[in-house]
Amino acid sequence: MSTPLRTATYVKVKDLVPGTHGHNLVARVLSAEIISEKVQADGTTSRIAEVLIGDETGTIIVSAWNEQIDLFIVGRNVVVRNADVGVHRGFARLRVSKWGKLASHPDGIKSTPKVPGKVLTENNMSAIEYELVAVEDAE
């Protein structure tokens, strides 16, 4: 007998902290900018974009790659599943790896929360600078 699937837990942008993973959230795309576009040796093009998304608690920059970029249209609501929060040049970035998933909202899944009403742009989680510090052993 198989175990029933668990309902996904969703977080708000204000709760995202570097070094954490497995986040699900619903947010609105506020801006998208391609920051790198390079032709590879095999002739394919690799693109990287910084996409600002937000909800009623704050905003964060998503580092989007290649096909992911096409989903991030300004004004669109998106569902982000199984995302990680990392640090790039000292600032928080949300990343959706091969284990994560992106979709437009509504996505047809009952447990997906409603879209944010008004986005709180004053609380940009990617504007907070993080510093790597060495931790000594507690022996």
VOPAGU-2260 file (C-alpha; in pm, 1 decimal, decimal comma):
REM VOPAGU-2260
SITE   aa  ch    i         X         Y         Z
SITE  MET   A    0       0,0       0,0       0,0
SITE  SER   A    1     142,8     338,1     -96,7
SITE  THR   A    2     171,6     638,3     130,7
SITE  PRO   A    3     -65,4     924,3      41,9
SITE  LEU   A    4      96,9    1239,9     -93,9
SITE  ARG   A    5     145,7    1526,8     148,7
SITE  THR   A    6       3,1    1870,4      76,2
SITE  ALA   A    7     280,8    2114,2     -11,8
SITE  THR   A    8     370,6    2385,1     238,8
SITE  TYR   A    9     411,9    2736,4      98,7
SITE  VAL   A   10     625,5    3016,0     242,1
SITE  LYS   A   11     630,9    3391,0     205,7
SITE  VAL   A   12     926,2    3583,2      62,8
SITE  LYS   A   13    1010,3    3736,0     404,1
SITE  ASP   A   14    1080,0    3384,6     537,6
SITE  LEU   A   15    1349,1    3299,9     279,2
SITE  VAL   A   16    1697,8    3268,4     429,9
SITE  PRO   A   17    2025,8    3183,1     252,1
SITE  GLY   A   18    2136,6    2822,8     289,4
SITE  THR   A   19    1783,3    2683,4     299,0
SITE  HIS   A   20    1608,1    2468,3      41,3
SITE  GLY   A   21    1278,2    2307,7     -53,9
SITE  HIS   A   22    1076,1    2629,6     -66,0
SITE  ASN   A   23     738,7    2660,2    -240,6
SITE  LEU   A   24     588,9    3003,6    -302,3
SITE  VAL   A   25     347,7    3200,8    -517,7
SITE  ALA   A   26     470,1    3540,6    -636,6
SITE  ARG   A   27     430,1    3808,6    -901,7
SITE  VAL   A   28     701,9    3888,1   -1156,4
SITE  LEU   A   29     805,1    4253,0   -1118,5
SITE  SER   A   30    1104,1    4274,6   -1354,0
SITE  ALA   A   31    1331,1    4052,7   -1561,7
SITE  GLU   A   32    1672,1    4135,3   -1705,1
SITE  ILE   A   33    1903,0    3907,5   -1901,0
SITE  ILE   A   34    2249,1    3957,1   -1750,3
SITE  SER   A   35    2442,5    3705,0   -1960,0
SITE  GLU   A   36    2398,8    3549,5   -2301,6
SITE  LYS   A   37    2679,7    3333,9   -2438,0
SITE  VAL   A   38    2712,6    3103,0   -2737,7
SITE  GLN   A   39    2860,1    2769,1   -2631,0
SITE  ALA   A   40    3111,8    2560,7   -2828,3
SITE  ASP   A   41    2830,6    2335,4   -2952,0
SITE  GLY   A   42    2642,7    2635,4   -3096,0
SITE  THR   A   43    2371,9    2655,2   -2828,8
SITE  THR   A   44    2310,7    2977,4   -2638,6
SITE  SER   A   45    2313,3    2993,9   -2257,9
SITE  ARG   A   46    2116,9    3273,6   -2095,2
SITE  ILE   A   47    2107,1    3391,7   -1735,6
SITE  ALA   A   48    1855,3    3644,2   -1604,5
SITE  GLU   A   49    1788,3    3816,4   -1276,0
SITE  VAL   A   50    1414,6    3821,2   -1213,7
SITE  LEU   A   51    1257,7    4020,7    -930,9
SITE  ILE   A   52     952,5    3845,6    -785,4
SITE  GLY   A   53     745,3    3937,3    -483,1
SITE  ASP   A   54     445,1    3882,2    -263,2
SITE  GLU   A   55     272,3    4081,3      10,5
SITE  THR   A   56     573,3    4032,0     244,9
SITE  GLY   A   57     864,2    4131,9      21,0
SITE  THR   A   58    1068,5    4068,6    -293,0
SITE  ILE   A   59    1366,4    3853,5    -392,3
SITE  ILE   A   60    1576,6    3806,0    -705,2
SITE  VAL   A   61    1553,8    3472,0    -883,9
SITE  SER   A   62    1855,9    3354,6   -1082,9
SITE  ALA   A   63    1686,0    3206,3   -1390,2
SITE  TRP   A   64    1856,8    3000,2   -1660,2
SITE  ASN   A   65    1767,3    2934,8   -2024,4
SITE  GLU   A   66    1408,5    2800,9   -2059,5
SITE  GLN   A   67    1317,4    2921,9   -1709,2
SITE  ILE   A   68    1352,7    3281,9   -1828,7
SITE  ASP   A   69    1064,0    3247,2   -2074,9
SITE  LEU   A   70     815,6    3184,4   -1790,2
SITE  PHE   A   71     904,6    3507,2   -1609,8
SITE  ILE   A   72     690,7    3766,3   -1788,8
SITE  VAL   A   73     646,4    4095,2   -1601,7
SITE  GLY   A   74     304,0    4105,3   -1436,2
SITE  ARG   A   75     256,9    3726,6   -1446,8
SITE  ASN   A   76     195,7    3529,8   -1128,3
SITE  VAL   A   77     418,4    3224,9   -1088,1
SITE  VAL   A   78     433,2    2916,6    -867,9
SITE  VAL   A   79     785,3    2820,6    -757,8
SITE  ARG   A   80     836,4    2473,8    -611,8
SITE  ASN   A   81    1136,1    2316,9    -437,3
SITE  ALA   A   82    1359,0    2624,5    -467,8
SITE  ASP   A   83    1684,4    2691,6    -283,5
SITE  VAL   A   84    1812,1    3018,8    -141,8
SITE  GLY   A   85    2180,0    3081,0    -208,9
SITE  VAL   A   86    2415,6    3376,3    -195,2
SITE  HIS   A   87    2565,8    3541,0    -502,9
SITE  ARG   A   88    2827,9    3810,3    -443,0
SITE  GLY   A   89    2700,3    3853,4     -88,3
SITE  PHE   A   90    2328,6    3883,5    -168,4
SITE  ALA   A   91    2042,5    3631,8    -149,0
SITE  ARG   A   92    1920,4    3467,4    -469,3
SITE  LEU   A   93    1637,3    3220,6    -516,9
SITE  ARG   A   94    1736,3    2928,8    -741,7
SITE  VAL   A   95    1523,6    2663,9    -908,1
SITE  SER   A   96    1743,3    2362,3    -982,8
SITE  LYS   A   97    1661,2    2054,5   -1187,2
SITE  TRP   A   98    1470,6    1924,4    -883,0
SITE  GLY   A   99    1250,3    2233,6    -869,4
SITE  LYS   A  100     956,3    2338,7   -1081,9
SITE  LEU   A  101     816,5    2663,7   -1220,7
SITE  ALA   A  102     460,2    2716,1   -1342,2
SITE  SER   A  103     218,6    2996,9   -1421,0
SITE  HIS   A  104     -56,6    3061,6   -1167,3
SITE  PRO   A  105    -320,1    2917,2   -1163,6
SITE  ASP   A  106    -154,8    2580,3   -1207,4
SITE  GLY   A  107    -461,4    2359,1   -1158,7
SITE  ILE   A  108    -348,1    2223,5    -821,1
SITE  LYS   A  109    -601,7    2274,6    -540,7
SITE  SER   A  110    -344,0    2325,7    -265,3
SITE  THR   A  111    -170,4    2615,1    -444,8
SITE  PRO   A  112    -240,0    2940,0    -253,5
SITE  LYS   A  113    -399,2    3247,2    -406,0
SITE  VAL   A  114    -183,9    3509,7    -573,9
SITE  PRO   A  115     -55,6    3803,5    -370,0
SITE  GLY   A  116    -277,0    4111,9    -371,5
SITE  LYS   A  117     -32,2    4398,4    -335,7
SITE  VAL   A  118     341,6    4334,4    -352,2
SITE  LEU   A  119     556,4    4485,1     -75,0
SITE  THR   A  120     848,5    4625,3    -274,2
SITE  GLU   A  121    1010,8    4797,9      25,8
SITE  ASN   A  122    1134,0    4466,0     172,9
SITE  ASN   A  123    1383,2    4335,3     -84,4
SITE  MET   A  124    1544,4    4022,2      61,9
SITE  SER   A  125    1813,2    4041,0    -208,2
SITE  ALA   A  126    1921,7    4385,6     -87,2
SITE  ILE   A  127    2046,1    4244,1     244,2
SITE  GLU   A  128    2420,5    4179,2     232,6
SITE  TYR   A  129    2541,6    3851,9     384,4
SITE  GLU   A  130    2895,4    3784,6     499,5
SITE  LEU   A  131    3060,7    3444,3     520,8
SITE  VAL   A  132    3212,9    3398,3     865,2
SITE  ALA   A  133    3432,8    3119,2     996,9
SITE  VAL   A  134    3285,0    2919,1    1283,5
SITE  GLU   A  135    3524,1    2764,9    1533,2
SITE  ASP   A  136    3472,7    2413,4    1670,2
SITE  ALA   A  137    3304,8    2410,5    2009,1
SITE  GLU   A  138    3541,2    2156,4    2171,6
